[in-house]
Amino acid sequence: MAVDFKVIIVGRGMMGAAAARHLSGMIEGVALIGPSEPVERKSHHGVFASHYDEARITRSFDDNAVWATLAARSLDRYHEIEAKSGISFFTEAGCLFAGPPAQPGERYLGRALQVSETLGLDVETLTPTALRDRFPQFDLNPSFNGYFEAKRAGHINPRALVRAQAKLAEQAGVTVIDATVASVRDEGTFVEVHAGGKRYTTERVLVAAGGFSNFNGLLPAAIDVRIAARTVAFFELGEREMAVFSEMPSAIIFGDRDEDHLYILPPVCYPDGKFYLKLGGELETRSFETLEDVGTWFRSDGDLAERDLLVSTALQHMPALAGCATTSAPCVATFTATAYPYVGYTDSPRIAVLAGGNFVAAKSSDELGRLGAVVMTQGWLGAEDFGRELTPVFR
């Protein structure tokens, strides 16, 4: 039978929109389906996305060569995407890591230094004295070293990046449909997709719905993921604070344990016209199994106890923030069984999945989208594209 599309991508987020852009240069007959950001988050009862924000850290410095390579490949294309779309999303503010002096191969920083040497990354090591002199915004443990990636690092605006990807995809012939997909069914010789009260048929489907990929019958079998709660905190900055923090880099500060780290975004102007400094961590253990529970979380302000802990820790590292108004917001992280994204087919030869950011994939989303497009055209990923590492695991 004749189908409406050759490929339908389910999910108009960072990976899905990137996949649509890349796929538009490979084949015709592509559709990208996903809902727009809700106008009122707290009264919305549909699906959400974690890219509804203005800032995510980007850098190549990483303790894992796969993740470092995915980020570097994406960074290679930032300028081209900005230039062709006319939408700016990357700020090269640099990215600072700070923590106990790294020992080769030990803990995150020691492993990351080894990876950076292997990949030829430009990362400057700062002694405790140089760290204090270079970045006076921070009041850190006096024994800490700094590891600074000045170029090709900083932060991206995820909302703007998704807009840029979708714009370029649409200009190249992709049909963009503003709707929530209610079901995906393999009918044997084609796939049927229901979205926004309409029925679409396609040869193949790529499900790129993030933490919502296991809901609404999008996949023939659930992927093995944990959907984890994350809370982010915001400091509202006035003129005094902007004078102190406006030139700071993105930063990741470690404690005595790697899991105690804090990530910090420089001041960014949000849609309300105010400047906020955002920070978060990874200490929460709560996870979700149902669509209802995820929705309830997204309509909340996050975990207030976690917010208070983040604020207290931030004030220790950046005392000039004292007196700023603080708020918080919810987010989710989709952790996979392999600690890598899933990019590959399900047990259906017509339905593939692209999901599992593990809380670090925003910076790598363009390359992950490209890999999703390769799977939809080639059917598999080779070793150069980490096919073994990115193989999906199902429950």
C-alpha positions as CSV (number, residue, x, y, z in Angstrom):
1,M,0.0,0.0,0.0
2,A,1.0,3.6,-0.5
3,V,2.1,5.2,2.8
4,D,2.0,8.9,3.9
5,F,5.7,9.0,4.8
6,K,8.8,7.0,4.5
7,V,9.9,7.8,8.0
8,I,8.1,9.3,11.0
9,I,10.1,10.6,13.9
10,V,8.2,10.6,17.1
11,G,9.4,13.4,19.5
12,R,10.2,17.0,18.6
13,G,13.0,17.4,21.2
14,M,16.7,17.8,20.9
15,M,17.4,14.3,19.5
16,G,14.3,14.0,17.4
17,A,14.6,17.4,15.8
18,A,18.3,16.8,15.0
19,A,17.4,13.4,13.5
20,A,14.9,15.1,11.3
21,R,17.4,17.6,10.0
22,H,20.0,15.0,9.2
23,L,17.4,12.7,7.6
24,S,16.2,15.5,5.4
25,G,19.5,15.4,3.6
26,M,19.3,11.6,3.1
27,I,15.8,10.8,2.0
28,E,12.5,12.4,1.1
29,G,9.2,11.7,2.8
30,V,10.1,12.5,6.4
31,A,7.7,13.7,9.1
32,L,8.6,15.0,12.6
33,I,5.7,14.7,15.1
34,G,5.7,16.2,18.6
35,P,3.8,18.8,20.7
36,S,4.9,22.4,21.3
37,E,6.0,23.4,24.8
38,P,2.9,24.0,26.9
39,V,2.0,27.6,27.7
40,E,1.1,26.8,31.3
41,R,3.3,24.1,32.7
42,K,1.4,23.6,35.9
43,S,-1.9,23.1,34.3
44,H,-0.7,21.0,31.4
45,H,-1.7,17.3,31.4
46,G,0.0,16.0,28.3
47,V,3.6,15.1,27.8
48,F,6.6,17.3,28.5
49,A,10.2,17.6,27.5
50,S,13.4,18.4,29.4
51,H,14.6,20.9,26.8
52,Y,12.2,23.5,28.0
53,D,15.0,25.7,29.3
54,E,17.5,28.4,28.2
55,A,20.8,26.8,29.2
56,R,22.7,23.5,29.2
57,I,26.4,23.0,29.6
58,T,28.4,22.0,26.5
59,R,32.0,20.8,26.4
60,S,34.0,17.9,25.2
61,F,36.0,17.3,28.4
62,D,34.6,14.0,29.7
63,D,35.8,10.9,31.5
64,N,34.4,8.7,28.7
65,A,35.8,8.7,25.2
66,V,32.4,7.8,23.6
67,W,30.6,10.7,25.2
68,A,33.5,13.1,24.5
69,T,33.5,12.1,20.8
70,L,29.7,12.5,20.6
71,A,30.0,16.0,22.0
72,A,33.0,17.0,19.8
73,R,31.2,15.9,16.7
74,S,28.1,17.9,17.7
75,L,30.3,21.0,18.5
76,D,31.8,20.7,15.0
77,R,28.4,21.6,13.5
78,Y,27.1,24.3,15.9
79,H,28.3,27.1,13.7
80,E,26.8,25.7,10.6
81,I,23.4,25.1,12.2
82,E,23.4,28.7,13.6
83,A,24.5,30.2,10.3
84,K,22.0,28.3,8.1
85,S,19.0,28.7,10.5
86,G,19.7,32.3,11.6
87,I,19.1,31.2,15.2
88,S,21.9,31.6,17.8
89,F,22.1,29.0,20.5
90,F,25.8,28.5,21.5
91,T,27.7,30.8,23.9
92,E,31.4,30.0,24.0
93,A,31.8,31.0,27.7
94,G,34.2,28.1,28.4
95,C,33.7,25.3,30.9
96,L,35.6,24.9,34.2
97,F,35.9,21.7,36.2
98,A,37.2,22.1,39.7
99,G,38.0,19.4,42.3
100,P,40.8,17.6,44.1
101,P,44.0,17.4,42.1
102,A,43.5,14.7,39.4
103,Q,45.5,11.5,39.5
104,P,45.9,9.7,36.1
105,G,43.0,7.3,35.6
106,E,41.5,7.8,39.0
107,R,38.0,9.3,39.6
108,Y,36.3,11.5,37.0
109,L,38.9,14.2,36.6
110,G,41.8,11.7,36.3
111,R,40.0,9.7,33.6
112,A,38.9,12.9,31.8
113,L,42.4,14.1,31.6
114,Q,43.5,10.9,30.0
115,V,40.6,11.0,27.5
116,S,41.4,14.7,26.7
117,E,45.0,13.7,25.9
118,T,43.9,10.9,23.6
119,L,41.4,13.1,21.7
120,G,43.7,16.1,21.6
121,L,41.4,18.4,23.5
122,D,42.7,21.8,24.6
123,V,42.2,21.7,28.4
124,E,44.3,24.0,30.7
125,T,45.2,22.8,34.2
126,L,45.1,25.5,36.8
127,T,46.9,25.3,40.2
128,P,44.8,26.3,43.3
129,T,46.4,29.8,43.1
130,A,45.8,30.2,39.4
131,L,42.2,28.9,39.8
132,R,41.5,31.6,42.5
133,D,43.1,34.3,40.4
134,R,41.4,33.4,37.1
135,F,37.9,32.9,38.5
136,P,37.3,35.1,41.6
137,Q,33.6,34.4,41.4
138,F,34.2,31.2,43.2
139,D,35.3,30.5,46.8
140,L,36.5,26.9,46.5
141,N,38.4,24.4,48.6
142,P,41.9,25.9,48.7
143,S,43.4,22.6,47.6
144,F,41.3,22.3,44.4
145,N,42.8,22.4,40.9
146,G,40.9,23.7,37.9
147,Y,40.6,22.1,34.5
148,F,39.5,24.7,31.9
149,E,38.3,24.2,28.4
150,A,38.1,27.7,27.0
151,K,37.3,27.0,23.4
152,R,34.3,25.0,22.0
153,A,32.7,24.9,25.4
154,G,30.2,27.0,27.4
155,H,26.5,26.6,27.1
156,I,23.7,26.1,24.6
157,N,20.1,27.2,24.6
158,P,18.2,24.0,24.2
159,R,14.9,25.7,23.2
160,A,16.8,27.7,20.5
161,L,18.7,24.6,19.2
162,V,15.5,22.7,18.8
163,R,13.9,25.6,16.9
164,A,17.0,25.8,14.6
165,Q,17.0,22.0,13.9
166,A,13.2,22.0,13.2
167,K,13.5,25.1,11.0
168,L,16.2,23.6,8.9
169,A,14.4,20.2,8.7
170,E,11.2,21.9,7.5
171,Q,13.1,24.0,5.0
172,A,14.5,20.8,3.6
173,G,11.1,19.2,3.1
174,V,10.3,17.6,6.4
175,T,6.7,17.7,7.4
176,V,6.5,19.1,11.0
177,I,3.3,18.1,12.8
178,D,2.4,19.8,16.1
179,A,0.7,16.9,17.9
180,T,1.2,14.3,20.6
181,V,1.6,10.7,19.3
182,A,-1.0,8.5,21.0
183,S,0.1,5.1,19.6
184,V,2.5,3.4,17.2
185,R,1.6,0.1,15.7
186,D,3.5,-2.2,13.4
187,E,0.9,-3.5,10.9
188,G,3.3,-6.0,9.2
189,T,4.1,-4.1,6.0
190,F,3.8,-0.6,7.4
191,V,3.5,1.3,10.6
192,E,0.4,3.2,11.8
193,V,0.9,6.3,13.9
194,H,-2.0,8.1,15.6
195,A,-1.4,11.7,16.6
196,G,-3.6,14.6,17.3
197,G,-6.7,12.6,16.4
198,K,-5.3,11.7,12.9
199,R,-3.9,8.5,11.5
200,Y,-0.6,8.5,9.6
201,T,1.1,5.6,7.8
202,T,4.8,5.1,7.3
203,E,7.4,2.6,6.3
204,R,9.5,3.1,9.4
205,V,9.3,5.0,12.7
206,L,12.1,6.4,14.9
207,V,10.9,7.0,18.5
208,A,12.8,9.8,20.1
209,A,10.5,10.7,23.0
210,G,13.1,10.9,25.8
211,G,11.7,9.9,29.2
212,F,8.3,9.4,27.6
213,S,9.5,6.7,25.1
214,N,8.0,3.9,27.1
215,F,4.5,5.4,27.4
216,N,1.5,5.6,25.0
217,G,2.5,2.4,23.3
218,L,5.2,4.0,21.2
219,L,7.5,0.9,21.3
220,P,6.7,-2.8,20.9
221,A,8.7,-3.5,24.0
222,A,9.9,-1.1,26.7
223,I,13.5,0.0,26.7
224,D,15.5,-0.6,29.9
225,V,15.6,2.8,31.4
226,R,15.2,4.6,34.7
227,I,13.3,7.9,34.6
228,A,14.9,9.8,37.5
229,A,13.8,13.0,39.1
230,R,16.1,16.0,39.0
231,T,15.6,19.4,40.6
232,V,17.3,22.6,39.4
233,A,17.6,25.8,41.3
234,F,17.7,29.4,40.1
235,F,19.2,32.6,41.6
236,E,17.6,35.7,40.3
237,L,20.5,38.2,39.7
238,G,20.4,42.0,40.0
239,E,22.9,44.5,38.8
240,R,25.3,43.9,41.7
241,E,25.4,40.1,41.1
242,M,25.7,40.6,37.3
243,A,28.8,42.7,37.8
244,V,30.3,39.7,39.6
245,F,29.1,36.7,37.6
246,S,28.4,37.9,34.1
247,E,31.8,36.8,32.8
248,M,31.9,33.4,34.5
249,P,32.2,30.1,32.6
250,S,30.0,27.1,32.9
251,A,31.3,25.1,35.8
252,I,31.2,21.7,37.3
253,I,32.5,21.5,40.9
254,F,33.3,18.2,42.6
255,G,33.2,17.4,46.3
256,D,34.9,14.6,48.2
257,R,33.0,12.2,46.0
258,D,32.3,12.4,42.3
259,E,28.6,12.0,42.9
260,D,28.6,15.1,45.1
261,H,29.3,17.4,42.1
262,L,27.4,20.6,41.4
263,Y,26.9,22.0,37.9
264,I,26.5,25.8,37.4
265,L,25.4,27.8,34.4
266,P,26.5,31.4,33.9
267,P,23.8,34.1,34.1
268,V,21.3,33.8,31.2
269,C,18.3,35.9,30.3
270,Y,15.1,34.0,30.5
271,P,11.8,34.7,28.8
272,D,10.6,36.9,31.7
273,G,13.4,39.3,30.9
274,K,15.3,38.5,34.1
275,F,18.8,37.0,34.4
276,Y,19.2,33.8,36.3
277,L,22.1,31.7,37.4
278,K,21.0,28.0,37.3
279,L,22.5,25.0,39.1
280,G,21.8,21.4,39.8
281,G,23.2,18.1,40.9
282,E,22.6,14.4,40.8
283,L,21.8,13.3,44.3
284,E,18.1,12.6,44.0
285,T,17.1,8.9,44.0
286,R,13.4,9.2,43.1
287,S,12.3,7.6,39.8
288,F,9.0,7.2,38.0
289,E,7.3,4.3,36.3
290,T,4.0,5.8,35.0
291,L,3.0,8.6,32.8
292,E,0.9,10.1,35.5
293,D,3.8,10.2,38.0
294,V,6.1,11.9,35.5
295,G,3.3,14.5,34.6
296,T,2.8,15.2,38.3
297,W,6.5,15.8,38.8
298,F,6.7,18.2,35.8
299,R,3.8,20.2,37.1
300,S,5.6,20.7,40.5
301,D,8.5,23.0,41.5
302,G,10.8,20.0,42.0
303,D,11.9,18.7,45.4
304,L,12.1,21.7,47.8
305,A,14.6,19.9,50.1
306,E,16.9,19.3,47.1
307,R,16.5,23.0,46.2
308,D,17.5,24.1,49.6
309,L,20.6,21.8,49.5
310,L,21.5,23.2,46.1
311,V,21.1,26.8,47.3
312,S,23.2,26.1,50.4
313,T,26.0,24.5,48.4
314,A,26.0,27.3,45.9
315,L,26.3,29.9,48.6
316,Q,29.3,28.1,49.9
317,H,31.0,28.2,46.5
318,M,29.7,31.7,45.5
319,P,29.0,33.8,48.6
320,A,28.2,36.9,46.4
321,L,24.9,35.2,45.6
322,A,23.7,35.8,49.2
323,G,20.4,37.7,49.3
324,C,19.3,36.7,45.8
325,A,15.7,35.4,45.3
326,T,15.7,31.7,44.5
327,T,13.3,29.4,42.7
328,S,13.3,25.8,41.5
329,A,12.0,23.7,38.7
330,P,11.6,20.0,37.9
331,C,13.5,18.0,35.3
332,V,13.9,14.3,34.5
333,A,16.9,12.3,33.4
334,T,16.6,9.1,31.4
335,F,19.3,6.6,32.5
336,T,20.0,3.5,30.4
337,A,21.3,0.1,31.5
338,T,24.5,0.7,29.5
339,A,25.1,4.3,30.5
340,Y,25.0,5.2,26.8
341,P,22.1,6.4,24.6
342,Y,20.1,3.7,22.8
343,V,20.2,4.1,19.0
344,G,18.8,1.1,17.1
345,Y,15.9,-1.1,16.1
346,T,13.4,-2.8,18.4
347,D,12.3,-6.4,17.6
348,S,10.3,-4.8,14.8
349,P,12.3,-4.1,11.7
350,R,10.2,-1.0,11.1
351,I,10.4,0.7,14.6
352,A,13.7,2.0,16.0
353,V,14.5,4.0,19.1
354,L,16.7,7.0,19.9
355,A,16.6,7.8,23.6
356,G,18.5,7.7,26.9
357,G,20.4,10.9,27.4
358,N,21.8,9.9,30.9
359,F,21.5,13.5,31.9
360,V,24.5,14.6,29.7
361,A,23.2,14.3,26.1
362,A,22.0,17.9,25.4
363,K,25.5,18.9,24.2
364,S,25.7,15.8,22.0
365,S,22.2,15.9,20.6
366,D,23.1,16.8,17.1
367,E,25.4,13.8,16.6
368,L,22.9,11.5,18.3
369,G,20.3,12.8,15.8
370,R,22.7,12.0,13.0
371,L,23.2,8.5,14.3
372,G,19.4,8.0,14.4
373,A,19.2,9.1,10.8
374,V,21.9,6.6,9.9
375,V,20.0,3.8,11.5
376,M,16.9,4.8,9.6
377,T,18.7,4.7,6.3
378,Q,21.5,2.1,6.8
379,G,19.8,-0.1,9.4
380,W,22.7,-0.2,11.8
381,L,25.7,1.7,13.2
382,G,29.2,0.7,12.5
383,A,32.1,0.6,15.0
384,E,33.1,4.2,14.0
385,D,29.6,5.3,15.2
386,F,29.7,3.2,18.4
387,G,27.2,0.6,17.2
388,R,28.0,-1.8,20.0
389,E,27.9,0.7,22.8
390,L,24.7,2.3,21.6
391,T,22.7,-1.0,21.1
392,P,19.3,-0.7,22.8
393,V,18.5,-2.9,25.8
394,F,14.9,-3.9,26.4
395,R,13.1,-5.1,29.5
